[in-house]
């Protein structure tokens, strides 16, 4: 919401509206508009003078108003092709007290938005020129009128308008001068309010602007979700594995030193790798470019699965893995993006098994061919992981999933695949299917 106009101590709402800080800033904003119109006015003044027979248009009041009337649409025409909207929006936010959420961001993207910005430009510059002219002419005239009863020399002036001549009554002239000053203040305040109310209509976001802003927010949210998934999967799995490895090592500290050494080595390897991945993700956030796919930590199923399984087994959990290349060839040759997302899905499944499961984890990874309804052959990667539920934590306790399972489902959905997690024949099962593209007929 906009801030309330500042008022002088002891002034009421009316005086604050006329003389407050906000009213003064709007007056300055109008004078800037008048200054911006001057190049257009000088150009049209010369053109009007030439068309009128080579006369000086400034010496003729009618020609001056004609030049003013032509300069305003000329300014609007140039505004269609210039960066008027972002400049105007910045000025309106700073000086007119219009809430920022009512104004558009960036340059106009459509002709309709450009037309509205041009209309704003014409209104701002046209009103600004009128208020600027009054601000220059009215105060000196008003001062002379107010001083007229006190200086006899002013009453002997025979030139100029009648209210500055000796014909003017020295007793009514001060009231006329005060009225002129009051009229100037009222006109400036009214013009400022008019611009402030017109700004959201003429400089506000169009449907195209709202759509672009929504797409930008969606893209930013997608990037943030991707980084959140990376942090959750990497750090969450590492903490679960390290905790269980430390617990297992503590239990056999005296009876099985070899296992303790293996667990400590696994803890060291897990923490080192996780610190590297965490540093990479935080680096993306610091650099302000989290959307670079080449900079994100990217462990893959082909290169890092064995290490993941070894670190999980070092926690004391038995993991039995079955890798089935199938007729489509070596599963390690799957596309890199599918290999990265599959690794994270396996990692999340193992994390859940470490936190909630009990007994042996059965992992099966297979690359196979399927045929759709049209008879076309497609390759897909199927990941199936089963393990018994832990005591006090039956399969239904994990059926809804947390952030990790939701993240795994999002990873699969990005590739056009799917993830199923829940109880299956008395066990907990996680099953993911990732399409890999067309296969051989």
KELOVO-431731 format. One record per residue (C-alpha): x, y, z; residue number from 1. Coordinates in Angstrom, 2 decimals. Example, Ala and Ser with C-alpha at 12.3 -4.5 7.8 and 13.67 -1.06 7.14 Angstrom:
+---------+---------+---------+-----+
!      px !      py !      pz !   i !
+---------+---------+---------+-----+
!   12.30 !   -4.50 !    7.80 !   1 !
!   13.67 !   -1.06 !    7.14 !   2 !
+---------+---------+---------+-----+
//
This chain:
+---------+---------+---------+-----+
!      px !      py !      pz !   i !
+---------+---------+---------+-----+
!    0.00 !    0.00 !    0.00 !   1 !
!    1.13 !    3.56 !   -0.56 !   2 !
!    2.39 !    5.64 !    2.29 !   3 !
!    0.22 !    8.36 !    3.74 !   4 !
!    1.15 !   11.90 !    2.68 !   5 !
!    3.34 !   13.67 !    5.18 !   6 !
!    1.73 !   16.69 !    6.76 !   7 !
!    3.13 !   19.68 !    8.52 !   8 !
!    2.50 !   19.78 !   12.28 !   9 !
!   -0.87 !   21.29 !   13.03 !  10 !
!   -2.25 !   21.01 !    9.49 !  11 !
!   -5.42 !   19.15 !    8.66 !  12 !
!   -6.09 !   16.68 !    5.85 !  13 !
!   -6.98 !   19.44 !    3.38 !  14 !
!   -3.79 !   21.41 !    3.95 !  15 !
!   -1.78 !   18.17 !    3.90 !  16 !
!   -3.30 !   17.35 !    0.51 !  17 !
!   -2.28 !   20.78 !   -0.78 !  18 !
!    1.07 !   21.38 !    0.94 !  19 !
!    2.25 !   17.98 !    2.23 !  20 !
!    5.45 !   16.28 !    1.16 !  21 !
!    3.59 !   14.05 !   -1.29 !  22 !
!    1.88 !   17.06 !   -2.92 !  23 !
!    5.24 !   18.82 !   -3.29 !  24 !
!    6.80 !   15.77 !   -4.90 !  25 !
!    3.91 !   15.49 !   -7.33 !  26 !
!    4.37 !   19.17 !   -8.19 !  27 !
!    8.03 !   18.54 !   -8.96 !  28 !
!    7.00 !   15.53 !  -11.04 !  29 !
!    4.72 !   17.78 !  -13.09 !  30 !
!    7.47 !   20.36 !  -13.60 !  31 !
!    9.76 !   17.59 !  -14.85 !  32 !
!    7.03 !   16.67 !  -17.34 !  33 !
!    6.94 !   20.26 !  -18.54 !  34 !
!   10.71 !   20.25 !  -18.98 !  35 !
!   10.49 !   17.04 !  -21.00 !  36 !
!    7.95 !   18.64 !  -23.32 !  37 !
!   10.21 !   21.61 !  -24.12 !  38 !
!   12.16 !   19.97 !  -27.01 !  39 !
!    8.89 !   18.99 !  -28.69 !  40 !
!    7.41 !   22.44 !  -28.06 !  41 !
!   10.41 !   24.29 !  -29.51 !  42 !
!   10.34 !   22.09 !  -32.60 !  43 !
!    6.61 !   22.62 !  -33.19 !  44 !
!    6.93 !   26.35 !  -32.40 !  45 !
!    9.42 !   26.76 !  -35.22 !  46 !
!    7.28 !   24.68 !  -37.58 !  47 !
!    4.12 !   26.64 !  -36.72 !  48 !
!    5.94 !   29.94 !  -37.19 !  49 !
!    7.18 !   28.90 !  -40.62 !  50 !
!    3.73 !   27.74 !  -41.71 !  51 !
!    2.24 !   31.00 !  -40.44 !  52 !
!    4.43 !   33.03 !  -42.79 !  53 !
!    7.76 !   33.11 !  -41.02 !  54 !
!    6.57 !   34.84 !  -37.84 !  55 !
!    7.76 !   34.23 !  -34.30 !  56 !
!    5.14 !   31.94 !  -32.80 !  57 !
!    6.13 !   32.95 !  -29.26 !  58 !
!    5.03 !   36.50 !  -30.00 !  59 !
!    1.52 !   35.31 !  -30.77 !  60 !
!   -0.63 !   33.79 !  -28.04 !  61 !
!   -2.80 !   31.80 !  -30.49 !  62 !
!    0.26 !   30.40 !  -32.28 !  63 !
!    1.84 !   29.49 !  -28.93 !  64 !
!   -1.20 !   27.43 !  -27.95 !  65 !
!   -1.25 !   25.81 !  -31.40 !  66 !
!    2.41 !   24.81 !  -30.99 !  67 !
!    1.60 !   23.44 !  -27.53 !  68 !
!   -1.35 !   21.47 !  -28.91 !  69 !
!    0.79 !   19.92 !  -31.64 !  70 !
!    3.76 !   19.12 !  -29.37 !  71 !
!    1.75 !   16.87 !  -27.03 !  72 !
!    0.63 !   14.28 !  -29.66 !  73 !
!    4.14 !   14.45 !  -31.17 !  74 !
!    5.57 !   13.46 !  -27.78 !  75 !
!    3.02 !   10.63 !  -27.53 !  76 !
!    4.05 !    9.35 !  -30.98 !  77 !
!    7.73 !    9.14 !  -30.03 !  78 !
!    6.81 !    7.42 !  -26.77 !  79 !
!    5.47 !    4.41 !  -28.68 !  80 !
!    9.00 !    3.47 !  -29.77 !  81 !
!   11.01 !    4.49 !  -26.71 !  82 !
!   11.67 !    3.09 !  -23.22 !  83 !
!    8.99 !    5.32 !  -21.75 !  84 !
!    7.22 !    2.86 !  -19.47 !  85 !
!   10.13 !    1.77 !  -17.23 !  86 !
!   11.30 !    5.38 !  -16.84 !  87 !
!    7.79 !    6.60 !  -16.06 !  88 !
!    7.13 !    3.77 !  -13.62 !  89 !
!   10.31 !    4.58 !  -11.70 !  90 !
!    9.36 !    8.26 !  -11.47 !  91 !
!    5.76 !    7.51 !  -10.44 !  92 !
!    6.87 !    5.13 !   -7.68 !  93 !
!    9.34 !    7.64 !   -6.30 !  94 !
!    7.28 !   10.83 !   -6.56 !  95 !
!    3.56 !   10.08 !   -6.90 !  96 !
!    3.04 !    7.61 !   -4.06 !  97 !
!    1.51 !    4.90 !   -6.24 !  98 !
!    1.92 !    1.35 !   -4.79 !  99 !
!    4.50 !   -0.61 !   -6.75 ! 100 !
!    2.31 !   -3.67 !   -7.22 ! 101 !
!   -0.11 !   -1.58 !   -9.31 ! 102 !
!    2.57 !   -0.73 !  -11.87 ! 103 !
!    4.16 !   -2.87 !  -14.57 ! 104 !
!    7.76 !   -4.02 !  -14.63 ! 105 !
!   10.06 !   -3.62 !  -17.62 ! 106 !
!    9.39 !   -2.31 !  -21.12 ! 107 !
!    6.03 !   -2.63 !  -22.84 ! 108 !
!    5.75 !   -5.95 !  -24.69 ! 109 !
!    2.61 !   -5.36 !  -26.75 ! 110 !
!    1.25 !   -2.58 !  -28.89 ! 111 !
!   -1.61 !   -2.11 !  -26.47 ! 112 !
!    0.83 !   -1.55 !  -23.61 ! 113 !
!    2.86 !    0.84 !  -25.75 ! 114 !
!   -0.30 !    2.77 !  -26.58 ! 115 !
!   -1.16 !    3.10 !  -22.89 ! 116 !
!    2.39 !    4.23 !  -22.11 ! 117 !
!    2.15 !    6.81 !  -24.91 ! 118 !
!   -1.13 !    8.08 !  -23.49 ! 119 !
!    0.52 !    8.42 !  -20.08 ! 120 !
!    3.45 !   10.29 !  -21.66 ! 121 !
!    1.09 !   12.73 !  -23.35 ! 122 !
!   -0.91 !   13.27 !  -20.15 ! 123 !
!    2.18 !   13.76 !  -17.99 ! 124 !
!    3.94 !   16.11 !  -20.37 ! 125 !
!    0.77 !   18.02 !  -21.30 ! 126 !
!   -0.30 !   18.65 !  -17.70 ! 127 !
!    3.30 !   19.22 !  -16.68 ! 128 !
!    3.76 !   21.93 !  -19.30 ! 129 !
!    0.56 !   23.69 !  -18.19 ! 130 !
!    1.51 !   23.57 !  -14.49 ! 131 !
!    5.10 !   24.60 !  -15.27 ! 132 !
!    3.91 !   27.62 !  -17.24 ! 133 !
!    1.58 !   28.63 !  -14.44 ! 134 !
!    4.35 !   28.12 !  -11.86 ! 135 !
!    6.59 !   30.51 !  -13.78 ! 136 !
!    4.01 !   33.19 !  -14.60 ! 137 !
!    1.55 !   33.28 !  -11.71 ! 138 !
!    3.81 !   33.98 !   -8.68 ! 139 !
!    5.41 !   37.20 !  -10.08 ! 140 !
!    2.02 !   38.51 !  -11.20 ! 141 !
!    0.48 !   37.68 !   -7.82 ! 142 !
!    3.31 !   39.39 !   -5.94 ! 143 !
!    2.82 !   42.56 !   -7.98 ! 144 !
!   -0.92 !   42.55 !   -7.33 ! 145 !
!   -0.46 !   42.01 !   -3.58 ! 146 !
!    2.12 !   44.83 !   -3.41 ! 147 !
!    0.06 !   47.22 !   -5.55 ! 148 !
!   -1.52 !   49.19 !   -2.64 ! 149 !
!    1.86 !   49.80 !   -1.01 ! 150 !
!    3.86 !   51.06 !   -4.02 ! 151 !
!    2.54 !   54.03 !   -5.95 ! 152 !
!    4.98 !   53.44 !   -8.78 ! 153 !
!    3.21 !   50.17 !   -9.59 ! 154 !
!   -0.13 !   52.04 !   -9.93 ! 155 !
!    1.38 !   54.28 !  -12.61 ! 156 !
!    2.24 !   51.39 !  -14.92 ! 157 !
!    0.27 !   51.89 !  -18.15 ! 158 !
!    1.35 !   48.74 !  -19.94 ! 159 !
!    0.28 !   45.17 !  -19.58 ! 160 !
!   -3.05 !   43.66 !  -18.62 ! 161 !
!   -5.64 !   45.79 !  -16.96 ! 162 !
!   -5.08 !   44.35 !  -13.47 ! 163 !
!   -1.45 !   45.62 !  -13.59 ! 164 !
!   -2.35 !   49.09 !  -14.81 ! 165 !
!   -3.42 !   52.18 !  -12.93 ! 166 !
!   -7.00 !   51.33 !  -13.81 ! 167 !
!   -6.92 !   48.40 !  -11.38 ! 168 !
!   -8.21 !   49.16 !   -7.94 ! 169 !
!   -5.35 !   49.03 !   -5.42 ! 170 !
!   -7.77 !   47.68 !   -2.84 ! 171 !
!   -9.02 !   44.65 !   -4.82 ! 172 !
!   -5.69 !   43.77 !   -6.46 ! 173 !
!   -4.26 !   41.93 !   -3.37 ! 174 !
!   -7.29 !   39.65 !   -3.20 ! 175 !
!   -6.87 !   38.92 !   -6.91 ! 176 !
!   -3.20 !   38.06 !   -6.34 ! 177 !
!   -3.99 !   35.77 !   -3.41 ! 178 !
!   -6.69 !   34.09 !   -5.49 ! 179 !
!   -4.20 !   33.48 !   -8.29 ! 180 !
!   -1.75 !   31.83 !   -5.88 ! 181 !
!   -4.51 !   29.67 !   -4.42 ! 182 !
!   -5.63 !   28.69 !   -7.91 ! 183 !
!   -2.06 !   27.69 !   -8.78 ! 184 !
!   -1.81 !   25.47 !   -5.70 ! 185 !
!   -5.18 !   23.89 !   -6.39 ! 186 !
!   -4.33 !   23.23 !  -10.05 ! 187 !
!   -0.96 !   21.69 !   -9.19 ! 188 !
!   -2.44 !   19.48 !   -6.46 ! 189 !
!   -5.36 !   18.43 !   -8.65 ! 190 !
!   -3.09 !   17.62 !  -11.59 ! 191 !
!   -0.87 !   15.54 !   -9.27 ! 192 !
!   -3.84 !   13.56 !   -7.98 ! 193 !
!   -5.07 !   13.04 !  -11.54 ! 194 !
!   -1.71 !   11.60 !  -12.60 ! 195 !
!   -1.53 !    9.37 !   -9.51 ! 196 !
!   -4.95 !    7.92 !  -10.27 ! 197 !
!   -4.26 !    7.51 !  -13.98 ! 198 !
!   -0.89 !    5.79 !  -13.46 ! 199 !
!   -2.26 !    2.32 !  -12.54 ! 200 !
!   -4.56 !    2.37 !  -15.58 ! 201 !
!   -1.96 !    3.54 !  -18.09 ! 202 !
!    1.23 !    2.12 !  -16.56 ! 203 !
!   -0.26 !   -0.95 !  -14.89 ! 204 !
!    0.47 !   -4.50 !  -16.06 ! 205 !
!   -1.39 !   -5.86 !  -19.06 ! 206 !
!   -2.52 !   -9.47 !  -19.44 ! 207 !
!    0.73 !  -10.19 !  -21.33 ! 208 !
!    2.75 !   -8.64 !  -18.49 ! 209 !
!    0.93 !  -10.74 !  -15.89 ! 210 !
!    1.51 !  -13.88 !  -17.95 ! 211 !
!    5.20 !  -13.09 !  -18.36 ! 212 !
!    5.54 !  -12.39 !  -14.63 ! 213 !
!    3.76 !  -15.65 !  -13.80 ! 214 !
!    6.06 !  -17.57 !  -16.14 ! 215 !
!    9.09 !  -15.94 !  -14.56 ! 216 !
!    7.88 !  -16.82 !  -11.07 ! 217 !
!    7.15 !  -20.38 !  -12.19 ! 218 !
!   10.63 !  -20.72 !  -13.67 ! 219 !
!   12.20 !  -19.34 !  -10.51 ! 220 !
!   10.11 !  -21.67 !   -8.37 ! 221 !
!   11.11 !  -24.63 !  -10.53 ! 222 !
!   14.79 !  -23.77 !  -10.08 ! 223 !
!   14.36 !  -23.38 !   -6.35 ! 224 !
!   12.53 !  -26.70 !   -6.13 ! 225 !
!   15.30 !  -28.39 !   -8.09 ! 226 !
!   17.95 !  -27.02 !   -5.73 ! 227 !
!   15.82 !  -28.01 !   -2.73 ! 228 !
!   15.57 !  -31.56 !   -4.10 ! 229 !
!   19.33 !  -31.72 !   -4.61 ! 230 !
!   19.99 !  -30.53 !   -1.05 ! 231 !
!   17.36 !  -32.81 !    0.47 ! 232 !
!   18.49 !  -35.92 !   -1.40 ! 233 !
!   22.23 !  -35.41 !   -0.95 ! 234 !
!   22.30 !  -34.12 !    2.62 ! 235 !
!   19.35 !  -36.21 !    3.86 ! 236 !
!   20.85 !  -39.45 !    2.60 ! 237 !
!   24.29 !  -38.56 !    3.95 ! 238 !
!   22.96 !  -37.80 !    7.42 ! 239 !
!   20.93 !  -41.02 !    7.53 ! 240 !
!   23.87 !  -43.11 !    6.33 ! 241 !
!   26.42 !  -41.45 !    8.61 ! 242 !
!   24.14 !  -41.81 !   11.64 ! 243 !
!   23.59 !  -45.52 !   11.07 ! 244 !
!   27.28 !  -46.10 !   10.29 ! 245 !
!   28.27 !  -44.40 !   13.53 ! 246 !
!   25.68 !  -46.36 !   15.53 ! 247 !
!   26.81 !  -49.65 !   13.99 ! 248 !
!   30.48 !  -48.85 !   14.64 ! 249 !
!   29.78 !  -47.92 !   18.26 ! 250 !
!   27.99 !  -51.21 !   18.90 ! 251 !
!   30.93 !  -53.36 !   17.70 ! 252 !
!   33.70 !  -51.00 !   18.73 ! 253 !
!   35.41 !  -53.62 !   20.92 ! 254 !
!   34.43 !  -56.83 !   19.15 ! 255 !
!   34.93 !  -56.00 !   15.44 ! 256 !
!   37.66 !  -53.39 !   14.84 ! 257 !
!   37.72 !  -54.18 !   11.12 ! 258 !
!   34.06 !  -53.26 !   10.73 ! 259 !
!   34.66 !  -50.08 !   12.72 ! 260 !
!   37.48 !  -49.06 !   10.39 ! 261 !
!   35.26 !  -49.76 !    7.39 ! 262 !
!   32.42 !  -47.70 !    8.89 ! 263 !
!   34.72 !  -44.78 !    9.67 ! 264 !
!   36.11 !  -44.87 !    6.14 ! 265 !
!   32.55 !  -44.86 !    4.78 ! 266 !
!   31.66 !  -41.90 !    7.03 ! 267 !
!   34.69 !  -40.00 !    5.78 ! 268 !
!   33.85 !  -40.73 !    2.14 ! 269 !
!   30.17 !  -39.86 !    2.61 ! 270 !
!   30.83 !  -36.55 !    4.32 ! 271 !
!   33.50 !  -35.54 !    1.80 ! 272 !
!   31.22 !  -36.19 !   -1.15 ! 273 !
!   28.27 !  -34.48 !    0.52 ! 274 !
!   30.30 !  -31.39 !    1.41 ! 275 !
!   31.33 !  -31.16 !   -2.24 ! 276 !
!   27.74 !  -31.40 !   -3.46 ! 277 !
!   26.55 !  -28.92 !   -0.84 ! 278 !
!   29.28 !  -26.44 !   -1.80 ! 279 !
!   28.31 !  -26.75 !   -5.46 ! 280 !
!   24.63 !  -26.02 !   -4.77 ! 281 !
!   25.44 !  -23.10 !   -2.46 ! 282 !
!   27.79 !  -21.78 !   -5.12 ! 283 !
!   24.92 !  -21.68 !   -7.57 ! 284 !
!   22.85 !  -19.68 !   -5.09 ! 285 !
!   25.69 !  -17.23 !   -4.45 ! 286 !
!   26.44 !  -16.75 !   -8.14 ! 287 !
!   22.79 !  -15.95 !   -8.82 ! 288 !
!   22.58 !  -18.42 !  -11.71 ! 289 !
!   20.90 !  -21.53 !  -10.29 ! 290 !
!   19.53 !  -22.47 !  -13.67 ! 291 !
!   22.82 !  -23.62 !  -15.20 ! 292 !
!   22.41 !  -27.36 !  -15.66 ! 293 !
!   26.12 !  -27.90 !  -16.24 ! 294 !
!   27.07 !  -26.45 !  -12.85 ! 295 !
!   24.85 !  -28.55 !  -10.59 ! 296 !
!   26.24 !  -31.57 !   -8.73 ! 297 !
!   25.60 !  -34.51 !  -10.99 ! 298 !
!   26.33 !  -37.99 !   -9.64 ! 299 !
!   25.05 !  -40.57 !  -12.12 ! 300 !
!   23.71 !  -44.07 !  -11.89 ! 301 !
!   26.45 !  -45.45 !  -14.12 ! 302 !
!   29.40 !  -43.84 !  -12.35 ! 303 !
!   28.31 !  -43.55 !   -8.72 ! 304 !
!   25.90 !  -46.39 !   -7.95 ! 305 !
!   28.57 !  -48.74 !   -6.65 ! 306 !
!   29.87 !  -46.17 !   -4.19 ! 307 !
!   26.34 !  -45.39 !   -3.02 ! 308 !
!   25.65 !  -49.06 !   -2.37 ! 309 !
!   28.98 !  -49.52 !   -0.57 ! 310 !
!   28.34 !  -46.56 !    1.76 ! 311 !
!   24.85 !  -47.88 !    2.52 ! 312 !
!   26.17 !  -51.36 !    3.29 ! 313 !
!   28.76 !  -49.85 !    5.63 ! 314 !
!   25.88 !  -48.75 !    7.89 ! 315 !
!   25.07 !  -52.40 !    8.53 ! 316 !
!   22.17 !  -52.64 !    6.08 ! 317 !
!   22.26 !  -55.51 !    3.62 ! 318 !
!   21.63 !  -54.33 !    0.08 ! 319 !
!   21.18 !  -56.85 !   -2.71 ! 320 !
!   21.39 !  -55.28 !   -6.16 ! 321 !
!   20.35 !  -56.80 !   -9.48 ! 322 !
!   21.30 !  -55.03 !  -12.71 ! 323 !
!   19.59 !  -56.25 !  -15.84 ! 324 !
!   20.73 !  -54.69 !  -19.11 ! 325 !
!   17.98 !  -56.44 !  -21.07 ! 326 !
!   17.68 !  -56.49 !  -24.88 ! 327 !
!   18.21 !  -52.72 !  -25.20 ! 328 !
!   21.90 !  -52.93 !  -24.28 ! 329 !
!   24.07 !  -51.87 !  -21.35 ! 330 !
!   22.02 !  -49.88 !  -18.85 ! 331 !
!   25.06 !  -47.68 !  -18.18 ! 332 !
!   24.55 !  -46.16 !  -21.65 ! 333 !
!   21.28 !  -44.47 !  -20.74 ! 334 !
!   21.05 !  -40.67 !  -21.32 ! 335 !
!   22.95 !  -38.54 !  -18.82 ! 336 !
!   19.90 !  -36.69 !  -17.50 ! 337 !
!   18.04 !  -39.96 !  -16.91 ! 338 !
!   21.12 !  -41.39 !  -15.21 ! 339 !
!   21.33 !  -38.39 !  -12.86 ! 340 !
!   17.66 !  -38.46 !  -11.91 ! 341 !
!   17.70 !  -42.25 !  -11.50 ! 342 !
!   20.67 !  -41.98 !   -9.12 ! 343 !
!   18.77 !  -39.51 !   -6.95 ! 344 !
!   15.68 !  -41.73 !   -6.94 ! 345 !
!   17.75 !  -44.72 !   -5.82 ! 346 !
!   19.44 !  -42.53 !   -3.21 ! 347 !
!   16.09 !  -41.41 !   -1.81 ! 348 !
!   14.84 !  -45.01 !   -1.71 ! 349 !
!   17.89 !  -46.10 !    0.24 ! 350 !
!   17.49 !  -43.14 !    2.61 ! 351 !
!   13.94 !  -44.19 !    3.35 ! 352 !
!   15.06 !  -47.77 !    3.87 ! 353 !
!   17.76 !  -46.64 !    6.31 ! 354 !
!   15.38 !  -44.44 !    8.30 ! 355 !
!   12.25 !  -46.58 !    8.30 ! 356 !
!   13.02 !  -50.09 !    7.11 ! 357 !
!   14.46 !  -53.23 !    8.60 ! 358 !
!   16.28 !  -56.17 !    7.09 ! 359 !
!   17.54 !  -56.58 !    3.53 ! 360 !
!   16.97 !  -54.02 !    0.81 ! 361 !
!   16.32 !  -55.58 !   -2.59 ! 362 !
!   17.25 !  -53.32 !   -5.51 ! 363 !
!   16.56 !  -54.14 !   -9.14 ! 364 !
!   17.55 !  -51.88 !  -12.06 ! 365 !
!   16.57 !  -52.90 !  -15.57 ! 366 !
!   16.67 !  -51.34 !  -19.01 ! 367 !
!   13.95 !  -52.91 !  -21.14 ! 368 !
!   11.88 !  -52.38 !  -24.23 ! 369 !
!    8.15 !  -51.85 !  -24.26 ! 370 !
!    5.66 !  -51.41 !  -27.05 ! 371 !
!    2.95 !  -48.78 !  -27.00 ! 372 !
!   -0.50 !  -48.95 !  -28.55 ! 373 !
!    0.81 !  -48.02 !  -32.02 ! 374 !
!    3.34 !  -50.82 !  -32.07 ! 375 !
!    6.35 !  -48.50 !  -31.59 ! 376 !
!    9.15 !  -49.83 !  -29.39 ! 377 !
!   10.47 !  -47.63 !  -26.58 ! 378 !
!   13.18 !  -48.09 !  -24.01 ! 379 !
!   12.53 !  -47.43 !  -20.35 ! 380 !
!   14.50 !  -47.70 !  -17.15 ! 381 !
!   12.73 !  -49.48 !  -14.30 ! 382 !
!   13.93 !  -49.16 !  -10.71 ! 383 !
!   12.33 !  -51.37 !   -8.05 ! 384 !
!   13.35 !  -51.31 !   -4.41 ! 385 !
!   11.73 !  -53.40 !   -1.65 ! 386 !
!   12.45 !  -53.85 !    2.02 ! 387 !
!   10.54 !  -55.00 !    5.13 ! 388 !
!    8.94 !  -52.23 !    7.23 ! 389 !
!   10.55 !  -51.36 !   10.54 ! 390 !
!    8.98 !  -52.15 !   13.88 ! 391 !
!    6.42 !  -49.57 !   14.88 ! 392 !
!    6.49 !  -48.12 !   11.38 ! 393 !
!    4.31 !  -50.17 !    9.09 ! 394 !
!    4.12 !  -49.64 !    5.36 ! 395 !
!    1.15 !  -47.31 !    5.71 ! 396 !
!    3.26 !  -44.91 !    7.76 ! 397 !
!    5.28 !  -44.03 !    4.66 ! 398 !
!    2.60 !  -44.37 !    2.03 ! 399 !
!    2.03 !  -40.64 !    1.75 ! 400 !
!    5.72 !  -39.85 !    1.60 ! 401 !
!    7.60 !  -36.76 !    2.66 ! 402 !
!    9.66 !  -34.25 !    0.74 ! 403 !
!   11.96 !  -36.97 !   -0.52 ! 404 !
!    9.28 !  -39.12 !   -2.16 ! 405 !
!    7.56 !  -36.05 !   -3.57 ! 406 !
!   10.91 !  -34.96 !   -4.96 ! 407 !
!   11.46 !  -38.37 !   -6.52 ! 408 !
!    8.04 !  -38.17 !   -8.16 ! 409 !
!    8.88 !  -34.70 !   -9.51 ! 410 !
!   12.17 !  -35.96 !  -10.92 ! 411 !
!   10.41 !  -38.79 !  -12.74 ! 412 !
!    7.64 !  -36.47 !  -13.99 ! 413 !
!   10.23 !  -34.15 !  -15.57 ! 414 !
!   11.29 !  -37.06 !  -17.80 ! 415 !
!    7.74 !  -38.19 !  -18.47 ! 416 !
!    7.98 !  -41.09 !  -16.02 ! 417 !
!    6.31 !  -42.01 !  -12.77 ! 418 !
!    7.08 !  -43.15 !   -9.23 ! 419 !
!    4.97 !  -45.48 !   -7.09 ! 420 !
!    5.65 !  -45.93 !   -3.38 ! 421 !
!    3.67 !  -47.90 !   -0.83 ! 422 !
!    2.98 !  -51.29 !    0.70 ! 423 !
!    3.26 !  -54.29 !   -1.60 ! 424 !
!    2.78 !  -57.89 !   -0.43 ! 425 !
!    3.79 !  -57.11 !    3.12 ! 426 !
!    6.86 !  -55.12 !    2.06 ! 427 !
!    7.58 !  -51.50 !    1.35 ! 428 !
!    8.15 !  -50.97 !   -2.39 ! 429 !
!    9.45 !  -48.03 !   -4.38 ! 430 !
!    9.05 !  -48.39 !   -8.13 ! 431 !
!   10.15 !  -45.81 !  -10.71 ! 432 !
!    9.82 !  -45.97 !  -14.49 ! 433 !
!   11.78 !  -43.50 !  -16.62 ! 434 !
!   11.33 !  -43.41 !  -20.42 ! 435 !
!   14.59 !  -43.40 !  -22.36 ! 436 !
!   13.39 !  -42.83 !  -25.92 ! 437 !
!   12.74 !  -44.99 !  -28.97 ! 438 !
!   14.18 !  -48.45 !  -29.12 ! 439 !
!   14.93 !  -50.89 !  -31.92 ! 440 !
!   11.97 !  -52.38 !  -33.79 ! 441 !
+---------+---------+---------+-----+
//
